[in-house]
Amino acid sequence: MAYQLTFKRKAIKALQRISEPYYSNIMVAIDNLRDNPRPHGYKKLRGINAYRIRVGSYRVVYNVINDKLVITILSIGHRKDVYED
């Protein structure tokens, strides 16, 4: 079962600011979430209903809705900045 990906506006803007080769690596990791929304190394975040994966020094924060097979990418950013709202 492949999940559908949706992106928050904040995540799209952050992704546009990331340069190569990080951009390509992040896009591959996000695309892999379609088949496995909880890959090896994922973490459940405390305080919000979300997960995160590591892609080098960057983090992808996302939400999974299992009954609708939807993954929403909430934010993408460098590890020192991604958790600040």
DABELLIN-V808095 format. One record per run of one state. SS is the DSSP state (A for helix, B for strand, O for the rest). FROM is the first residue (numbers start at 1). TO is the last residue. If there is no record, write none. Layout:
[[SS:FROM:TO] [SS:FROM:TO]]
This chain:
[[O:1:3] [B:4:7] [O:8:8] [A:9:16] [O:17:21] [A:22:32] [O:33:42] [B:43:44] [O:45:50] [B:51:55] [O:56:57] [B:58:65] [O:66:69] [B:70:78] [O:79:85]]
